[in-house]
């Protein structure tokens, strides 16, 4: 993903959004896997990760992006990712 921003403030804001999203996702993923009592890297853990935690990351990313005023920037990239994934599914 190519990131081109005009100034340092925008770049730092984007990095902060990614950092907060990553931290929150790790915290939420441990809560979700503990709630379901899943063992790390078991088949059920991987299924829960793909179907719950992966979408949670993107929702959190959009939430933090909205709070920091970068919703349009991240929304365009998420739409691009979704279109690439859906084009590869037969």
Buried (B, 14 or more C-beta within 10 A) or exposed (E): EEEEEEEEEBEEBBEEBBEBBEEBBEEBBEEBBEEEEBEEEEEEBEEBBEEBBEEBBBEBBBBBBBEBEBBEBBBEBBEEEEEEEEEEEE
